[in-house]
């Protein structure tokens, strides 16, 4: 497993290289924005660990340029800045995950394993399933051409379903992906928000296509596109 670590601070880069190498990864380093983009296009990396503060241009711009150039290995952003706005910037730029400094190597390894399972593939600008469309960058969604008014959690929930059409998503997985905390066995927040989302998707007599799978979770069926005539 080959990893590109992009960090402008030599001591941090060396620490990451040592830790990842001990975990069995093959690690290359880049210290500036331009070098990072060049290396990522030259070598088929399995993963990229990307710091935000770089010379040349920052990590957000690195991620944007990689995605715009068709380079799709999973990207984990590392940053000492843990403001929500920074996390949103990273994810909107095309990153797959965001880890705040200081961090534990145990958590870093776990997140990299999760990204490895996800794999690298092109993420289209618009996600579409049937007559549903969603734009992650502008945070807008439509059903049959009609824009939906969604809360941030409803939007995140719809995006999760659209990225996994036809798959049964457990409540635990949904909590971890949308609310970022594990299931406590008591909370019914997932059921509540699926209900909210269903009502907003159920427009003009069209079913929401969000199916309850008893004892398992929820699944977005792939509805047929609306046709005229």
C-alpha positions as a printed Julia matrix, in Angstrom:
229×3 Matrix{Float64}:
   0.0    0.0     0.0
   1.66   3.22   -1.2
   0.91   6.48    0.59
   1.84  10.05   -0.28
   2.32  12.21    2.83
   2.11  15.92    2.02
   3.34  18.08    4.89
   5.43  21.25    4.89
   6.83  20.67    8.39
   9.84  18.3     8.17
   9.54  16.93   11.72
   5.85  16.12   11.32
   6.47  14.56    7.9
   9.25  12.38    9.33
   7.03  11.3    12.23
   4.23  10.36    9.85
   6.63   8.47    7.6
   8.03   6.48   10.51
   4.62   5.64   11.94
   3.12   4.63    8.6
   6.2    2.63    7.6
   6.01   0.68   10.87
   2.38  -0.06   10.01
   3.49  -1.58    6.69
   2.86   1.3     4.27
   5.3    2.45    1.59
   5.58   6.2     2.12
   6.65   9.05   -0.17
   6.88  12.67    0.98
   6.04  16.01   -0.61
   6.49  19.35    1.15
   4.9   21.96   -1.18
   1.64  22.29   -3.06
   3.18  22.1    -6.56
   5.36  19.11   -5.65
   2.36  17.31   -4.17
   0.25  17.73   -7.32
   3.14  16.58   -9.53
   3.88  13.48   -7.43
   0.23  12.47   -7.16
  -0.16  12.58  -10.94
   3.09  10.69  -11.56
   2.58   7.79   -9.13
  -0.64   5.74   -8.62
  -0.93   6.19   -4.84
  -3.43   4.17   -2.83
  -3.86   6.92   -0.23
  -2.9   10.55    0.33
  -2.38  12.18    3.75
  -2.56  15.93    3.22
  -1.71  18.8     5.57
  -3.43  22.13    4.94
  -0.49  24.51    5.54
   1.89  24.23    2.58
   4.14  26.49    0.54
   3.14  27.31   -3.03
  -0.57  26.78   -2.37
  -2.47  25.19    0.49
  -3.85  21.71    0.93
  -7.36  22.71   -0.13
  -6.0   23.88   -3.49
  -3.93  20.7    -3.81
  -7.08  18.63   -3.39
  -9.05  20.74   -5.87
  -6.31  20.42   -8.5
  -6.02  16.66   -8.02
  -9.75  16.12   -8.44
  -9.96  18.5   -11.38
  -7.12  16.58  -13.04
  -8.84  13.22  -12.6
  -6.65  12.02   -9.71
  -8.9   10.11   -7.31
  -6.99   8.3    -4.53
  -8.7    8.74   -1.14
  -7.46  11.9     0.62
  -7.27  12.35    4.38
  -6.75  15.99    5.38
  -4.74  16.74    8.54
  -5.01  20.17   10.11
  -4.49  21.96   13.41
  -7.51  24.06   12.45
 -10.64  22.21   13.52
 -13.27  24.82   12.74
 -16.36  23.47   11.0
 -15.76  25.9     8.11
 -12.29  24.39    7.51
 -13.68  20.87    7.53
 -16.37  21.9     5.06
 -13.75  23.52    2.8
 -11.71  20.34    2.78
 -14.62  18.07    1.98
 -15.97  20.43   -0.69
 -12.51  20.51   -2.28
 -12.74  16.75   -2.75
 -11.21  15.29    0.42
 -12.65  12.07    1.8
 -11.95  12.58    5.51
 -10.6   15.22    7.9
  -8.56  14.59   11.06
  -7.67  17.36   13.49
  -4.23  17.72   15.08
  -3.11  16.54   17.54
  -4.24  13.02   16.69
  -3.46   9.49   17.81
  -1.79   7.13   15.34
  -4.37   4.49   16.28
  -7.14   6.76   14.94
  -5.09   7.7    11.88
  -4.55   4.02   11.02
  -8.26   3.26   11.51
  -9.31   6.1     9.21
  -6.81   5.05    6.55
  -8.1    1.47    6.71
 -11.64   2.79    6.21
 -10.53   4.86    3.21
  -8.74   1.84    1.75
 -11.97  -0.15    1.9
 -13.75   2.69    0.12
 -11.14   2.76   -2.67
 -10.32   5.43   -5.23
 -12.86   6.23   -7.9
 -14.11   9.29   -9.66
 -16.66  11.35   -7.74
 -18.96  13.06  -10.22
 -19.81  16.72   -9.68
 -23.5   15.76   -9.46
 -24.79  12.58   -7.84
 -27.93  11.24   -9.51
 -30.22   8.31   -8.78
 -33.46   8.16  -10.73
 -35.03  11.62  -10.62
 -32.95  12.66   -7.6
 -29.9   14.89   -8.08
 -27.49  16.32   -5.52
 -24.56  18.74   -5.83
 -22.15  18.24   -2.89
 -20.18  21.42   -3.65
 -23.13  23.84   -3.62
 -25.15  21.83   -1.06
 -28.24  21.74   -3.31
 -30.55  18.87   -4.2
 -33.47  18.36   -6.6
 -36.29  15.91   -7.2
 -37.6   15.81  -10.79
 -36.09  19.25  -11.36
 -37.69  20.81   -8.26
 -35.19  22.03   -5.68
 -35.51  20.52   -2.21
 -35.24  22.61    0.94
 -33.15  20.42    3.23
 -31.54  20.99    6.6
 -27.8   20.24    6.82
 -28.47  16.81    8.4
 -31.18  15.98    5.87
 -28.77  16.91    3.08
 -26.0   14.74    4.55
 -28.44  11.85    4.96
 -29.66  12.14    1.36
 -26.06  12.31    0.11
 -25.22   9.12    2.01
 -28.18   7.28    0.47
 -27.38   8.57   -3.03
 -23.79   7.38   -2.74
 -25.02   3.88   -1.81
 -28.17   3.23   -3.88
 -29.72  -0.17   -3.34
 -27.55  -0.87   -0.26
 -28.98  -1.45    3.2
 -27.5    1.16    5.53
 -27.67   0.32    9.22
 -28.59   2.9    11.82
 -25.12   2.56   13.33
 -23.45   3.31   10.0
 -25.75   6.3     9.39
 -25.0    7.73   12.83
 -21.26   7.36   12.28
 -21.36   8.94    8.82
 -23.9   11.73    9.33
 -23.7   12.5    13.06
 -20.14  11.22   13.64
 -20.94   9.31   16.8
 -21.67   5.6    17.33
 -25.07   4.15   18.14
 -25.87   4.19   21.87
 -28.74   1.74   21.53
 -31.26   4.37   22.62
 -31.21   7.28   20.17
 -33.92   7.3    17.49
 -32.5   10.34   15.69
 -31.93   8.32   12.51
 -35.57   7.23   12.35
 -36.71  10.81   12.93
 -34.54  12.25   10.17
 -35.4    9.51    7.69
 -39.03  10.46    8.34
 -38.28  14.15    7.73
 -36.44  13.31    4.52
 -39.2   11.02    3.28
 -41.77  13.78    3.63
 -39.63  16.19    1.62
 -38.93  13.63   -1.11
 -42.58  12.6    -1.36
 -43.59  15.38   -3.75
 -46.37  15.43   -6.3
 -47.61  12.0    -5.33
 -44.2   10.38   -5.94
 -42.99   7.88   -3.35
 -39.78   8.76   -1.51
 -38.17   5.38   -2.4
 -36.6    5.25    1.07
 -37.37   1.71    2.18
 -37.31   0.45    5.76
 -35.58  -2.93    5.97
 -36.96  -4.42    9.16
 -34.28  -5.3    11.68
 -31.5   -3.95    9.45
 -31.84  -0.27    8.5
 -32.81   1.71    5.44
 -32.28   1.47    1.69
 -32.74   3.94   -1.18
 -34.37   2.11   -4.07
 -33.35   3.17   -7.56
 -36.53   4.7    -8.95
 -37.17   4.96  -12.66
 -36.61   8.48  -14.05
 -39.72  10.54  -14.68
 -40.78  10.45  -18.34
 -43.19  12.72  -20.15
 -46.11  11.75  -22.31
